[in-house]
């Protein structure tokens, strides 16, 4: 019998990386400011405020774009 299995892989952040979170309370554009063993610090590219959270992201897709940060 075959089964459909959904596979998740934790994303490995790189300092300076520009990311976009598609949904949820952290939705929007961010820059990776710092990475530790269990946490990631993200910086808002508009306000420059930084927030440190436990690592939470999973890679869905990578895209090339000329517009970053995007419009809300």
C-alpha positions as CSV (number, residue, x, y, z in Angstrom):
1,X,0.0,0.0,0.0
2,X,1.4,3.5,-0.9
3,X,0.9,6.4,1.4
4,X,1.2,10.1,0.8
5,X,3.6,11.6,3.3
6,X,4.3,15.3,3.8
7,X,7.9,16.0,4.6
8,X,9.1,19.1,6.5
9,X,12.8,20.2,6.8
10,X,13.9,23.0,9.1
11,X,15.3,25.9,7.3
12,X,18.9,26.9,7.9
13,X,19.0,30.7,8.1
14,X,22.0,32.8,6.9
15,X,22.8,36.2,8.4
16,X,21.9,38.9,5.9
17,X,19.4,36.8,4.0
18,X,16.2,38.5,2.9
19,X,13.2,36.3,3.5
20,X,9.4,36.5,3.1
21,X,7.0,34.8,5.4
22,X,3.8,34.0,3.7
23,X,1.3,33.8,6.6
24,X,0.9,33.8,10.3
25,X,1.7,36.4,12.9
26,X,5.2,36.9,11.5
27,X,3.9,37.5,7.9
28,X,5.9,39.8,5.7
29,X,9.4,40.7,4.6
30,X,12.4,40.3,7.0
31,X,16.2,40.3,7.0
32,X,18.0,37.7,9.1
33,X,20.0,39.7,11.7
34,X,21.5,36.8,13.8
35,X,21.3,33.0,14.1
36,X,22.0,31.0,17.2
37,X,21.6,27.3,18.0
38,X,17.9,27.5,18.8
39,X,16.9,31.0,17.8
40,X,16.8,33.4,14.9
41,X,16.7,37.2,15.0
42,X,14.8,38.9,12.3
43,X,14.9,42.6,11.4
44,X,12.0,44.5,9.8
45,X,13.5,46.2,6.6
46,X,11.2,49.2,7.2
47,X,11.2,50.0,10.9
48,X,14.6,48.2,11.5
49,X,13.1,46.7,14.7
50,X,14.5,43.3,15.6
51,X,12.8,40.3,17.1
52,X,14.3,37.0,18.4
53,X,12.3,33.9,18.1
54,X,12.9,30.1,18.5
55,X,13.6,28.7,15.0
56,X,10.2,28.1,13.3
57,X,10.5,28.2,9.5
58,X,10.4,25.5,6.8
59,X,11.6,26.0,3.2
60,X,8.8,26.2,0.7
61,X,10.3,27.9,-2.3
62,X,13.1,30.3,-3.3
63,X,12.4,33.1,-5.8
64,X,14.3,35.8,-7.7
65,X,12.8,39.2,-7.3
66,X,13.8,42.9,-7.8
67,X,11.1,44.1,-5.4
68,X,12.0,43.7,-1.7
69,X,10.6,44.6,0.7
70,X,7.3,44.0,-1.0
71,X,4.1,46.0,-0.6
72,X,1.8,44.9,2.2
